[in-house]
Amino acid sequence: MQVIDAFWEKRNLGIEAIEFVIDNGDSEQIIDEILKLEKQYNVIKLPVNKPEIMLLLQKNGYYFVECMINMIHDLTETKVNIVKNIKKFETTCFPMAETDIIELYNEIDNGLFNSDRIYNDSFFSKESAALRYKNWISDERKKGSVCYKVVFRNITVGFFILKIPDNKVVNPFLIGIYKKYANKGFGISMACNLINECINIGAKQISGYVSSNNLAIIKVDELLGYSINEIEYVFIKHNT
């Protein structure tokens, strides 16, 4: 089991937090260690096929909130052709300027992300959920992640952010359509832009996580040739 001091949540949410990432080799006895280390806000990520631990977590006050699904795209020619054959290519993408970042932050403040475990947890405010995303983006930009705006006829309709490590396995850790343009048919085109940009920078693979609460993204990923690599259950517990 990995134990992660989620110190960043003190800045984001104002509480002490800890994350436990349970491994496939862990047995149900791991729950004793977890209970000794708990803080105000506790997050547990559990592999599938661990029913004995799942039941123990629920008995000890943990609640299931989502599955995190690791989706990968290996950028092979076959899958790239799927992208190229999509007819709707109205949008283009460009690296963001500082004015674009301000626009993105305003969209986040207005509820751009409304399916994650923080936003949907009545323990936290919607303002805290938004601040958490803005801090996350700011931190990742300092580490070299690149923010892209997605443009339709000179209008920014959405964005995506790429984390590009040395091994060229790109992590698109955030992607979204601005609320005014949601459900307008831009999802596939925007996702195509993301894939094409990864190809342009010489990536070997795309690997990112999608919440099971965000069915629309999962459907788009499936259409564009992504495959499921792994699934983990996420449980939370508040100690107040």
TIGU-970216 format. One record per residue (C-alpha): residue number from 1; residue in three letters; chain; y, x, z. Coordinates in steps of 0.02 Angstrom, whole numbers. Layout:
N
(rec NUM, "ALA", "A", (Y, X, Z))
...
***
This chain:
240
(rec 1, "MET", "A", (0, 0, 0))
(rec 2, "GLN", "A", (176, 56, -39))
(rec 3, "VAL", "A", (311, 21, 90))
(rec 4, "ILE", "A", (487, 17, 18))
(rec 5, "ASP", "A", (643, 12, 126))
(rec 6, "ALA", "A", (749, -108, 22))
(rec 7, "PHE", "A", (911, -37, 94))
(rec 8, "TRP", "A", (1012, -102, -53))
(rec 9, "GLU", "A", (988, -281, 7))
(rec 10, "LYS", "A", (1098, -243, 159))
(rec 11, "ARG", "A", (1243, -219, 38))
(rec 12, "ASN", "A", (1190, -365, -72))
(rec 13, "LEU", "A", (1132, -495, 53))
(rec 14, "GLY", "A", (1192, -431, 221))
(rec 15, "ILE", "A", (1017, -416, 297))
(rec 16, "GLU", "A", (883, -286, 329))
(rec 17, "ALA", "A", (744, -300, 199))
(rec 18, "ILE", "A", (578, -219, 162))
(rec 19, "GLU", "A", (455, -230, 17))
(rec 20, "PHE", "A", (267, -207, 24))
(rec 21, "VAL", "A", (173, -171, -136))
(rec 22, "ILE", "A", (-12, -200, -105))
(rec 23, "ASP", "A", (-137, -100, -207))
(rec 24, "ASN", "A", (-303, -159, -278))
(rec 25, "GLY", "A", (-397, -50, -154))
(rec 26, "ASP", "A", (-315, -127, 0))
(rec 27, "SER", "A", (-417, -243, 111))
(rec 28, "GLU", "A", (-363, -390, 218))
(rec 29, "GLN", "A", (-336, -270, 365))
(rec 30, "ILE", "A", (-173, -219, 281))
(rec 31, "ILE", "A", (-92, -376, 353))
(rec 32, "ASP", "A", (-89, -295, 527))
(rec 33, "GLU", "A", (18, -151, 463))
(rec 34, "ILE", "A", (133, -271, 372))
(rec 35, "LEU", "A", (165, -377, 527))
(rec 36, "LYS", "A", (213, -221, 626))
(rec 37, "LEU", "A", (342, -165, 497))
(rec 38, "GLU", "A", (426, -331, 456))
(rec 39, "LYS", "A", (615, -345, 449))
(rec 40, "GLN", "A", (735, -491, 424))
(rec 41, "TYR", "A", (685, -518, 243))
(rec 42, "ASN", "A", (511, -469, 186))
(rec 43, "VAL", "A", (444, -464, 9))
(rec 44, "ILE", "A", (261, -437, -34))
(rec 45, "LYS", "A", (196, -401, -209))
(rec 46, "LEU", "A", (11, -434, -224))
(rec 47, "PRO", "A", (-108, -401, -369))
(rec 48, "VAL", "A", (-209, -546, -437))
(rec 49, "ASN", "A", (-387, -570, -377))
(rec 50, "LYS", "A", (-346, -538, -193))
(rec 51, "PRO", "A", (-377, -713, -122))
(rec 52, "GLU", "A", (-421, -652, 52))
(rec 53, "ILE", "A", (-252, -567, 72))
(rec 54, "MET", "A", (-162, -714, -9))
(rec 55, "LEU", "A", (-232, -834, 121))
(rec 56, "LEU", "A", (-188, -718, 264))
(rec 57, "LEU", "A", (-10, -702, 205))
(rec 58, "GLN", "A", (10, -891, 204))
(rec 59, "LYS", "A", (-66, -904, 378))
(rec 60, "ASN", "A", (63, -779, 440))
(rec 61, "GLY", "A", (215, -871, 372))
(rec 62, "TYR", "A", (232, -800, 197))
(rec 63, "TYR", "A", (279, -913, 52))
(rec 64, "PHE", "A", (235, -891, -130))
(rec 65, "VAL", "A", (392, -890, -240))
(rec 66, "GLU", "A", (345, -823, -412))
(rec 67, "CYS", "A", (232, -716, -519))
(rec 68, "MET", "A", (306, -560, -595))
(rec 69, "ILE", "A", (228, -531, -766))
(rec 70, "ASN", "A", (232, -359, -846))
(rec 71, "MET", "A", (256, -385, -1033))
(rec 72, "ILE", "A", (235, -240, -1155))
(rec 73, "HIS", "A", (273, -217, -1339))
(rec 74, "ASP", "A", (199, -62, -1422))
(rec 75, "LEU", "A", (315, -69, -1574))
(rec 76, "THR", "A", (173, -52, -1698))
(rec 77, "GLU", "A", (206, -91, -1880))
(rec 78, "THR", "A", (111, -255, -1870))
(rec 79, "LYS", "A", (217, -319, -1727))
(rec 80, "VAL", "A", (378, -251, -1801))
(rec 81, "ASN", "A", (341, -351, -1959))
(rec 82, "ILE", "A", (333, -508, -1853))
(rec 83, "VAL", "A", (510, -472, -1798))
(rec 84, "LYS", "A", (570, -432, -1974))
(rec 85, "ASN", "A", (501, -596, -2040))
(rec 86, "ILE", "A", (601, -702, -1919))
(rec 87, "LYS", "A", (731, -789, -2026))
(rec 88, "LYS", "A", (870, -812, -1900))
(rec 89, "PHE", "A", (963, -647, -1890))
(rec 90, "GLU", "A", (1140, -707, -1864))
(rec 91, "THR", "A", (1172, -597, -1713))
(rec 92, "THR", "A", (1205, -412, -1698))
(rec 93, "CYS", "A", (1219, -300, -1546))
(rec 94, "PHE", "A", (1342, -167, -1488))
(rec 95, "PRO", "A", (1361, -59, -1331))
(rec 96, "MET", "A", (1477, -143, -1208))
(rec 97, "ALA", "A", (1654, -87, -1169))
(rec 98, "GLU", "A", (1727, -110, -995))
(rec 99, "THR", "A", (1806, -276, -1047))
(rec 100, "ASP", "A", (1633, -337, -1097))
(rec 101, "ILE", "A", (1565, -289, -925))
(rec 102, "ILE", "A", (1702, -395, -844))
(rec 103, "GLU", "A", (1652, -541, -955))
(rec 104, "LEU", "A", (1469, -516, -906))
(rec 105, "TYR", "A", (1512, -515, -721))
(rec 106, "ASN", "A", (1611, -677, -742))
(rec 107, "GLU", "A", (1459, -756, -824))
(rec 108, "ILE", "A", (1350, -699, -679))
(rec 109, "ASP", "A", (1474, -774, -554))
(rec 110, "ASN", "A", (1461, -939, -650))
(rec 111, "GLY", "A", (1272, -948, -626))
(rec 112, "LEU", "A", (1202, -854, -776))
(rec 113, "PHE", "A", (1044, -811, -678))
(rec 114, "ASN", "A", (971, -963, -592))
(rec 115, "SER", "A", (783, -938, -592))
(rec 116, "ASP", "A", (757, -786, -477))
(rec 117, "ARG", "A", (691, -790, -300))
(rec 118, "ILE", "A", (861, -754, -221))
(rec 119, "TYR", "A", (958, -888, -315))
(rec 120, "ASN", "A", (825, -1019, -274))
(rec 121, "ASP", "A", (812, -972, -90))
(rec 122, "SER", "A", (920, -1087, 18))
(rec 123, "PHE", "A", (932, -947, 147))
(rec 124, "PHE", "A", (1051, -854, 30))
(rec 125, "SER", "A", (1214, -909, -50))
(rec 126, "LYS", "A", (1238, -919, -238))
(rec 127, "GLU", "A", (1379, -792, -217))
(rec 128, "SER", "A", (1258, -668, -138))
(rec 129, "ALA", "A", (1135, -694, -280))
(rec 130, "ALA", "A", (1272, -655, -407))
(rec 131, "LEU", "A", (1335, -503, -311))
(rec 132, "ARG", "A", (1158, -435, -307))
(rec 133, "TYR", "A", (1150, -436, -498))
(rec 134, "LYS", "A", (1322, -357, -518))
(rec 135, "ASN", "A", (1280, -218, -396))
(rec 136, "TRP", "A", (1114, -189, -484))
(rec 137, "ILE", "A", (1199, -173, -653))
(rec 138, "SER", "A", (1332, -56, -583))
(rec 139, "ASP", "A", (1200, 56, -504))
(rec 140, "GLU", "A", (1095, 64, -662))
(rec 141, "ARG", "A", (1245, 103, -772))
(rec 142, "LYS", "A", (1281, 253, -662))
(rec 143, "LYS", "A", (1102, 310, -693))
(rec 144, "GLY", "A", (1123, 299, -882))
(rec 145, "SER", "A", (1062, 125, -927))
(rec 146, "VAL", "A", (1150, 52, -1079))
(rec 147, "CYS", "A", (1225, -124, -1084))
(rec 148, "TYR", "A", (1230, -212, -1253))
(rec 149, "LYS", "A", (1326, -368, -1301))
(rec 150, "VAL", "A", (1247, -486, -1428))
(rec 151, "VAL", "A", (1375, -553, -1551))
(rec 152, "PHE", "A", (1377, -704, -1667))
(rec 153, "ARG", "A", (1526, -714, -1785))
(rec 154, "ASN", "A", (1633, -604, -1672))
(rec 155, "ILE", "A", (1586, -706, -1518))
(rec 156, "THR", "A", (1482, -631, -1378))
(rec 157, "VAL", "A", (1339, -751, -1344))
(rec 158, "GLY", "A", (1230, -644, -1230))
(rec 159, "PHE", "A", (1178, -471, -1176))
(rec 160, "PHE", "A", (1035, -355, -1134))
(rec 161, "ILE", "A", (1023, -193, -1035))
(rec 162, "LEU", "A", (903, -51, -1073))
(rec 163, "LYS", "A", (840, 80, -952))
(rec 164, "ILE", "A", (781, 228, -1055))
(rec 165, "PRO", "A", (675, 356, -960))
(rec 166, "ASP", "A", (618, 523, -1028))
(rec 167, "ASN", "A", (448, 457, -1083))
(rec 168, "LYS", "A", (532, 336, -1206))
(rec 169, "VAL", "A", (451, 182, -1127))
(rec 170, "VAL", "A", (604, 71, -1123))
(rec 171, "ASN", "A", (632, -55, -983))
(rec 172, "PRO", "A", (744, -202, -1034))
(rec 173, "PHE", "A", (775, -250, -854))
(rec 174, "LEU", "A", (904, -387, -887))
(rec 175, "ILE", "A", (932, -503, -1034))
(rec 176, "GLY", "A", (1026, -667, -1043))
(rec 177, "ILE", "A", (1118, -793, -1149))
(rec 178, "TYR", "A", (1290, -845, -1087))
(rec 179, "LYS", "A", (1290, -1023, -1021))
(rec 180, "LYS", "A", (1403, -1094, -1157))
(rec 181, "TYR", "A", (1278, -1037, -1290))
(rec 182, "ALA", "A", (1115, -1077, -1201))
(rec 183, "ASN", "A", (992, -1187, -1295))
(rec 184, "LYS", "A", (1083, -1153, -1459))
(rec 185, "GLY", "A", (942, -1055, -1541))
(rec 186, "PHE", "A", (1003, -879, -1502))
(rec 187, "GLY", "A", (854, -828, -1394))
(rec 188, "ILE", "A", (740, -763, -1532))
(rec 189, "SER", "A", (879, -677, -1627))
(rec 190, "MET", "A", (939, -589, -1469))
(rec 191, "ALA", "A", (764, -533, -1425))
(rec 192, "CYS", "A", (744, -466, -1602))
(rec 193, "ASN", "A", (902, -364, -1580))
(rec 194, "LEU", "A", (830, -290, -1421))
(rec 195, "ILE", "A", (668, -239, -1509))
(rec 196, "ASN", "A", (760, -166, -1658))
(rec 197, "GLU", "A", (875, -66, -1545))
(rec 198, "CYS", "A", (724, 6, -1455))
(rec 199, "ILE", "A", (651, 58, -1623))
(rec 200, "ASN", "A", (818, 135, -1675))
(rec 201, "ILE", "A", (826, 246, -1520))
(rec 202, "GLY", "A", (649, 307, -1548))
(rec 203, "ALA", "A", (560, 213, -1409))
(rec 204, "LYS", "A", (371, 217, -1399))
(rec 205, "GLN", "A", (350, 57, -1302))
(rec 206, "ILE", "A", (445, -84, -1215))
(rec 207, "SER", "A", (388, -127, -1040))
(rec 208, "GLY", "A", (477, -255, -932))
(rec 209, "TYR", "A", (448, -387, -800))
(rec 210, "VAL", "A", (476, -574, -823))
(rec 211, "SER", "A", (472, -704, -685))
(rec 212, "SER", "A", (351, -848, -706))
(rec 213, "ASN", "A", (502, -958, -665))
(rec 214, "ASN", "A", (577, -910, -834))
(rec 215, "LEU", "A", (458, -994, -956))
(rec 216, "ALA", "A", (581, -985, -1101))
(rec 217, "ILE", "A", (582, -794, -1102))
(rec 218, "ILE", "A", (393, -788, -1089))
(rec 219, "LYS", "A", (376, -900, -1243))
(rec 220, "VAL", "A", (497, -792, -1343))
(rec 221, "ASP", "A", (407, -632, -1293))
(rec 222, "GLU", "A", (240, -706, -1345))
(rec 223, "LEU", "A", (311, -757, -1514))
(rec 224, "LEU", "A", (380, -583, -1547))
(rec 225, "GLY", "A", (220, -489, -1512))
(rec 226, "TYR", "A", (229, -444, -1328))
(rec 227, "SER", "A", (68, -445, -1228))
(rec 228, "ILE", "A", (35, -468, -1042))
(rec 229, "ASN", "A", (-8, -304, -957))
(rec 230, "GLU", "A", (-20, -359, -776))
(rec 231, "ILE", "A", (29, -499, -657))
(rec 232, "GLU", "A", (77, -488, -474))
(rec 233, "TYR", "A", (108, -627, -349))
(rec 234, "VAL", "A", (268, -620, -248))
(rec 235, "PHE", "A", (277, -686, -70))
(rec 236, "ILE", "A", (427, -690, 47))
(rec 237, "LYS", "A", (458, -717, 233))
(rec 238, "HIS", "A", (619, -732, 334))
(rec 239, "ASN", "A", (627, -674, 514))
(rec 240, "THR", "A", (785, -745, 593))
***
